[in-house]
Amino acid sequence: MPAKSPPAMIRRRFGRTELRMPVFSCGGMRYQDGWQDKPLADVDPEGQANLEATIRRSVEVGVNHIETARGYGSSERQLGLVLPKFPREELIVQTKIGPNADPEVFREQFLESLERLQLEHVDLLAIHGINNEEKLQWSIREGGCFDMAARLRTEGKARFIGFATHGPVSIINRAIAFGDDRDDGGFDYVNLHWYYIYQETWPCIEAAAARDMGVFIISPSDKGGQLYKAPPRLHELCAPLHPMTFNDLFCLSHPQVHTLSLGAARPSDFNEHLDCLPLLPEAPRHLGPILERLRVRYEEVVDPLLRDPWHLGLPPIDRIPGRINVGRIVQLHNLARAFDLVDYGRFRYNLLGNAADWFPGEKAAPDNLDPVRSELEALFARLPAGKLLLPYLEAAHELLGGEEVQRLSQS
């Protein structure tokens, strides 16, 4: 029997860039040979063959947006052996460069990335990791990294400029609004986190849509719950869809969202995502029963005062005693209890304290809680969920605490 043809790719206008963006993008975090940069001579030939097969499968199914970053280990160098084999006009290529206090360093790093990619230009250049006030200022101050990126655009080395962020809503919205008083409109697009289990950044997506910016969702399957290894309960709640297919459909049912990153590690990793495409025209019908089951389960298990971790009335993390990331810990505990996302919760929880501004704040370990217990009690006493929070944080640590975890790029 011949292999089933993949469904036709759906494309969306990527904001004012006017690019015809596939609703899925081939993110470059998982198919590279390692998280440390290395000479091509040191790259495993089997790993390179897998990367090329993954990119060829991506283009074959219509996912012609290939996205990577300078910080993704050997990804750019390995892609440089593959991308020139395709007609350049058939690809949308994005790379990302971290902001720097010295914009000349930003420029040098970008030019090195172009050389690694073996390309004369990229379609999309993102400032990577506008996560806090310092990096925001490095990016948007006069003569900063955005102005350098604009210079590179004038030189024909990048067509459009965006930013990628793991930051709080306040930082993201300031970066989005940066262009309001500029003739060039500022950033053309944004890469940010938003998916079923994390919807706090929806106001940012609305702000981007109001400015006709492209919207790219980062890591919906991994950061969105490690859905490629979802627990049985989540499979039951999402039936008849795979949890990844459900999450894709949920995200893409919002027209303000243009594309989702698929962190493909091998050619077969596209399959469950492609299953979403035929369902998209009638997304509400497919989503309705699943969303209701998820809501009922969540509300059965989680106290009403703790259901919305982002509206507990907490100050920013830097003003919480001990920098305990209370909102995120409550979120992870809720998800573990309601949907059995314990492994996901443990992985994310144990990043706290080890991921800097990419995943800020500290765990609720006794060594962190005890020195600031009285200050936390005073803070929580002013909040509606106050009496619940300390016991909930301690229970979260008991359930999710374990060995410390580093970000992939640090490993």
Helices and strands as residue ranges (DSSP letters): E 11-13, G 15-17, E 20-22, E 24-27, G 40-42, H 45-60, E 65-67, H 75-80, G 83-85, G 88-90, E 92-97, H 103-117, E 122-128, H 133-140, H 145-154, E 158-164, H 169-177, G 178-181, E 189-192, H 202-210, E 214-217, G 227-229, H 232-238, H 243-252, E 259-262, G 267-270, H 271-274, G 277-282, H 283-301, G 304-306, G 309-311, G 317-319, G 321-323, H 326-339, H 342-349, G 356-358, H 366-369, G 370-372, H 373-380, H 386-400, G 408-410
